C-alpha cells in the first residue's frame, strides 16, 4: 500500500540530482567509479580529514566532471578548504558550486550558505550579507535557514550600519531573513548612538514573526537598555598616569586613553556586548599602581592596559602574584 499521506498511484517525489560540473554522458562503469569516489570524499570530510577530502574532491573534478552529481565534489572541496584555512580557495570554489544551481533547486539555499560562510571567513561581511539575500523569499529549507541565521548574526556585527540599512531596505517583507536583519540593524544603530532610527527599525522588526531572542533585543532597543538582552558588559581596565608622574608620562597616558576609547567604539557593535572601561589613576607612584591592579582584580576585568613604565608595571605584577 502507499505510504501515509501519499495517494495510491502517486509516486514519492524524488529530489532533483546535484548538477554535474560539465555536461555530457559517461559509461555506466565510469558512473560507478565516480559514485564510489564521491562516497569516499564524503566520508573523509565527515571524519574531518580535510586534506584527504580535498584531494579526493579534486580527483573527481579532474577525472569525472561529467558524471552524475559530480558537482558535489565542489562543495566537498570548498568545505575542506575552509577546514584547512584555505579561505581564498573556499571563496572561489563555493562560487563555482553555487553557480551550478537554479534558484528553484532544493540545494540552492545550502549552496548560498556555504558561499556566505566562505565570504565571511575571508573578511567580507558585506559580501556575505549580500550573498545570503540570494535565498528565495519562499524558501522552506529549514536547516539552511537556521544555518543562515547563525551566519547572519555573526557577520552583522562586523558590517557597517549603512551596509545593513541598504540590504534590509532592499529585501521583501516575506524574506526569511528580514526580521533578523531589521533586528541586527536596530541593535547596530543603537550601539552607534542613533537611538531614534534604531527604535524605528525595532518597531519594524517586531511587526513580523521573530524568535524570542530577537524580540528581547528589539524591546531592549525600545526601552533604551540593551545590557540585559546582550549580557553583562565586558569590563576592561586601564592603569594610567592621570595625575602625578612626569608631564611626558601623563601625555602618554592621554594618548593611550584616546586609543582605547576609539577601539571600544570600533568593536562595540561587532562584539554585540556592552564594553565598559574602568580607568584607574596610579597617581605617579608604584604604590598607586599596586592599589589600582588590586581594585581592578576585584572587579573581575577581562584585561588591563598599563601601567606605562617598567617600575610601575613591575609593582603591579608583584601585587598580582601576592
C-alpha positions as CSV (number, residue, x, y, z in Angstrom):
1,X,0.0,0.0,0.0
2,X,1.0,3.6,-0.4
3,X,2.8,5.4,2.5
4,X,0.6,7.5,4.7
5,X,-0.2,10.9,3.2
6,X,0.6,9.8,-0.4
7,X,-2.5,8.8,-2.5
8,X,-2.5,5.5,-4.3
9,X,-0.7,5.7,-7.6
10,X,1.1,8.9,-6.9
11,X,4.9,8.4,-6.9
12,X,7.0,9.7,-4.0
13,X,8.7,12.9,-5.0
14,X,12.4,12.5,-5.8
15,X,14.6,15.5,-5.3
16,X,16.5,16.6,-8.4
17,X,20.1,15.5,-8.5
18,X,23.1,17.7,-7.9
19,X,24.2,19.0,-11.3
20,X,27.3,17.7,-13.0
21,X,30.3,20.0,-13.4
22,X,30.3,19.5,-17.1
23,X,27.6,18.4,-19.4
24,X,27.9,15.1,-21.3
25,X,27.3,11.4,-20.7
26,X,29.7,8.8,-19.4
27,X,29.7,4.9,-19.5
28,X,27.9,3.2,-16.6
29,X,31.2,1.7,-15.4
30,X,32.7,5.3,-15.0
31,X,29.5,6.4,-13.3
32,X,30.0,3.7,-10.7
33,X,33.7,4.7,-10.2
34,X,32.6,8.3,-9.7
35,X,29.9,7.3,-7.3
36,X,32.5,5.4,-5.2
37,X,34.9,8.3,-5.3
38,X,32.2,10.7,-4.1
39,X,31.2,8.4,-1.3
40,X,34.8,8.2,-0.2
41,X,35.2,12.0,-0.3
42,X,32.0,12.4,1.8
43,X,33.4,10.0,4.4
44,X,36.7,11.8,4.6
45,X,35.0,15.2,5.0
46,X,32.7,13.8,7.7
47,X,35.8,12.5,9.5
48,X,37.4,15.9,9.3
49,X,40.2,14.6,7.2
50,X,40.2,17.8,5.3
51,X,43.4,17.4,3.3
52,X,42.4,13.9,2.1
53,X,38.9,15.0,1.4
54,X,40.1,17.9,-0.7
55,X,42.4,15.7,-2.7
56,X,39.6,13.2,-3.3
57,X,37.3,16.0,-4.4
58,X,39.9,17.4,-6.8
59,X,40.3,13.9,-8.3
60,X,36.6,13.7,-9.0
61,X,36.7,17.2,-10.6
62,X,39.6,16.2,-12.8
63,X,38.6,12.7,-13.8
64,X,34.8,12.6,-13.6
65,X,33.4,16.1,-14.3
66,X,30.5,14.8,-16.4
67,X,29.5,12.1,-14.0
68,X,26.1,12.4,-12.3
69,X,26.3,14.5,-9.2
70,X,29.9,15.4,-9.8
71,X,29.1,19.0,-8.7
72,X,29.0,17.7,-5.1
73,X,32.8,17.5,-5.3
74,X,32.9,21.3,-5.5
75,X,31.0,21.5,-2.2
76,X,33.3,19.0,-0.6
77,X,36.4,20.9,-1.8
78,X,35.1,24.2,-0.5
79,X,34.2,22.8,2.9
80,X,37.6,21.0,3.2
81,X,39.3,24.3,2.2
82,X,37.5,26.1,5.0
83,X,38.7,23.4,7.4
84,X,42.3,23.8,6.2
85,X,42.1,27.6,6.4
86,X,42.5,28.0,2.6
87,X,39.9,30.7,2.5
88,X,40.6,32.2,-0.9
89,X,40.2,28.7,-2.4
90,X,36.9,28.2,-0.5
91,X,35.6,31.5,-1.8
92,X,36.3,30.6,-5.4
93,X,35.1,27.0,-5.3
94,X,31.9,27.8,-3.3
95,X,31.1,30.3,-6.0
96,X,31.5,27.7,-8.7
97,X,29.3,25.3,-6.7
98,X,26.6,28.0,-6.3
99,X,26.6,28.7,-10.0
100,X,25.6,25.1,-10.8
101,X,22.1,25.6,-9.3
102,X,18.9,27.4,-10.4
103,X,17.2,29.2,-7.5
104,X,14.4,26.6,-7.5
105,X,16.7,23.7,-6.8
106,X,16.2,22.5,-3.2
107,X,20.0,22.6,-2.6
108,X,20.3,26.2,-3.7
109,X,19.9,27.6,-0.2
110,X,22.6,25.3,1.2
111,X,25.0,26.5,-1.6
112,X,24.1,30.1,-0.7
113,X,25.0,29.5,3.0
114,X,28.3,27.7,2.0
115,X,29.3,30.7,-0.2
116,X,28.3,33.1,2.6
117,X,30.4,31.2,5.1
118,X,33.5,31.4,2.8
119,X,33.0,35.2,2.2
120,X,32.7,35.8,6.0
121,X,35.8,33.9,6.7
122,X,37.5,35.9,4.0
123,X,36.8,39.1,5.9
124,X,34.0,40.3,3.7
125,X,30.9,40.7,5.9
126,X,29.1,42.9,3.4
127,X,29.6,40.3,0.7
128,X,28.4,37.6,2.9
129,X,25.3,39.5,3.8
130,X,24.6,40.3,0.1
131,X,25.1,36.6,-0.8
132,X,22.6,35.5,1.9
133,X,20.0,37.6,0.2
134,X,20.0,35.2,-2.7
135,X,17.9,33.0,-0.5
136,X,14.5,32.6,-2.2
137,X,11.7,34.5,-0.4
138,X,9.5,31.4,-0.1
139,X,12.3,29.0,0.9
140,X,11.3,26.2,3.2
141,X,14.8,24.8,3.6
142,X,14.6,24.8,7.4
143,X,18.2,23.6,8.2
144,X,19.7,26.0,5.6
145,X,17.6,28.9,7.0
146,X,18.8,28.1,10.6
147,X,22.4,28.0,9.5
148,X,21.9,31.2,7.5
149,X,20.5,33.0,10.6
150,X,23.5,31.9,12.6
151,X,25.9,33.2,9.9
152,X,23.8,36.4,9.6
153,X,24.2,37.2,13.2
154,X,28.0,36.6,13.0
155,X,28.5,38.9,10.1
156,X,26.0,41.6,11.0
157,X,28.1,42.8,13.9
158,X,31.1,43.4,11.6
159,X,29.1,45.2,9.0
160,X,28.7,49.0,8.8
161,X,25.2,50.4,9.6
162,X,24.9,51.8,6.1
163,X,25.5,48.4,4.6
164,X,22.9,46.8,6.9
165,X,20.4,49.5,6.1
166,X,20.8,49.2,2.4
167,X,20.4,45.4,2.5
168,X,17.5,45.4,4.9
169,X,15.6,48.0,2.8
170,X,16.2,46.0,-0.4
171,X,14.6,42.7,0.6
172,X,11.0,41.9,0.7
173,X,9.0,41.7,3.9
174,X,8.5,37.9,3.2
175,X,12.2,37.1,3.0
176,X,13.2,34.6,5.7
177,X,16.0,36.9,7.0
178,X,14.0,40.2,7.0
179,X,13.2,40.1,10.7
180,X,16.7,39.1,11.8
181,X,18.3,41.8,9.6
182,X,15.9,44.5,10.9
183,X,16.8,43.4,14.4
184,X,20.6,43.5,13.8
185,X,20.2,46.9,12.2
186,X,18.3,48.2,15.2
187,X,21.0,46.9,17.5
188,X,23.8,48.3,15.4
189,X,22.2,51.8,15.2
190,X,21.6,51.8,19.0
191,X,25.1,50.9,19.8
192,X,26.3,53.5,17.3
193,X,24.3,56.1,19.2
194,X,21.5,56.6,16.8
195,X,18.7,55.7,19.1
196,X,15.9,57.3,17.1
197,X,16.4,55.3,13.9
198,X,17.1,52.3,16.0
199,X,13.7,52.5,17.5
200,X,12.1,52.7,14.1
201,X,13.8,49.5,12.9
202,X,13.0,47.8,16.2
203,X,9.3,48.5,15.7
204,X,9.6,47.3,12.1
205,X,11.2,44.0,13.2
206,X,8.6,43.5,16.0
207,X,5.8,43.7,13.4
208,X,7.0,40.4,11.9
209,X,7.5,36.9,13.2
210,X,10.6,36.8,15.4
211,X,12.5,34.3,17.6
212,X,12.4,35.1,21.3
213,X,16.0,36.3,21.3
214,X,15.2,38.9,18.6
215,X,12.1,40.0,20.5
216,X,14.2,40.7,23.6
217,X,16.8,42.7,21.6
218,X,14.2,44.9,19.9
219,X,12.4,45.5,23.2
220,X,15.8,46.4,24.7
221,X,16.3,49.0,21.9
222,X,12.8,50.5,22.5
223,X,13.4,50.6,26.3
224,X,16.8,52.2,25.8
225,X,18.6,49.4,27.6
226,X,20.3,46.6,25.8
227,X,22.5,45.4,28.6
228,X,20.0,42.8,29.9
229,X,19.5,41.3,26.4
230,X,23.1,41.5,25.2
231,X,24.6,40.3,28.5
232,X,26.7,41.9,31.2
233,X,29.2,44.4,30.0
234,X,32.8,43.4,29.2
235,X,35.0,45.2,31.7
236,X,38.4,46.4,30.5
237,X,40.8,48.1,32.9
238,X,43.5,50.7,32.3
239,X,46.1,51.9,34.8
240,X,47.3,55.3,33.6
241,X,49.1,58.4,34.9
242,X,46.2,60.8,35.1
243,X,47.9,62.8,37.9
244,X,51.4,62.7,39.4
245,X,54.5,61.5,37.5
246,X,56.3,63.4,34.7
247,X,54.4,65.6,32.2
248,X,55.7,63.3,29.4
249,X,54.2,60.2,31.1
250,X,50.9,62.0,31.6
251,X,50.8,62.9,28.0
252,X,51.5,59.3,27.0
253,X,48.5,58.3,29.2
254,X,46.2,60.7,27.4
255,X,47.2,59.2,24.0
256,X,46.7,55.6,25.3
257,X,43.3,56.5,26.7
258,X,42.2,58.1,23.4
259,X,43.3,54.9,21.6
260,X,41.4,52.7,24.0
261,X,38.2,54.8,23.5
262,X,38.5,54.6,19.7
263,X,39.0,50.8,19.9
264,X,35.9,50.4,22.1
265,X,33.8,52.4,19.8
266,X,35.0,50.5,16.7
267,X,34.5,47.0,18.2
268,X,31.4,47.7,20.3
269,X,29.0,46.7,17.6
270,X,31.0,43.7,16.4
271,X,31.2,42.2,19.9
272,X,27.5,42.7,20.4
273,X,28.0,43.2,24.1
274,X,28.4,46.5,26.0
275,X,32.0,47.4,26.8
276,X,32.9,49.4,29.9
277,X,36.3,51.0,30.5
278,X,37.5,51.2,34.1
279,X,40.3,53.9,34.2
280,X,42.5,53.8,37.3
281,X,44.9,56.6,38.1
282,X,48.1,55.3,39.7
283,X,49.0,58.9,40.7
284,X,52.6,58.6,39.6
285,X,53.6,56.1,42.2
286,X,54.4,52.3,42.4
287,X,52.0,52.1,45.4
288,X,49.2,53.6,43.3
289,X,49.8,51.0,40.6
290,X,49.6,48.2,43.2
291,X,46.3,49.5,44.6
292,X,44.9,50.0,41.1
293,X,45.6,46.5,39.9
294,X,44.1,45.0,43.1
295,X,41.0,47.1,42.7
296,X,40.6,46.0,39.0
297,X,41.1,42.4,40.0
298,X,38.2,42.7,42.5
299,X,36.0,44.0,39.7
300,X,36.9,40.9,37.6
301,X,38.0,42.8,34.5
302,X,38.7,40.9,31.3
303,X,42.1,42.6,30.8
304,X,44.2,45.5,31.8
305,X,46.3,48.0,29.8
306,X,49.2,49.6,31.7
307,X,50.9,50.8,33.7
308,X,53.1,52.5,31.1
309,X,56.5,52.5,32.8
310,X,58.6,49.5,33.9
311,X,58.8,50.5,37.5
312,X,55.0,50.8,37.9
313,X,54.4,47.7,35.8
314,X,56.7,45.6,38.0
315,X,54.9,46.7,41.1
316,X,51.5,45.8,39.6
317,X,52.9,42.3,38.6
318,X,54.1,41.8,42.2
319,X,50.6,42.7,43.5
320,X,49.0,40.1,41.3
321,X,51.5,37.4,42.4
322,X,50.9,38.2,46.1
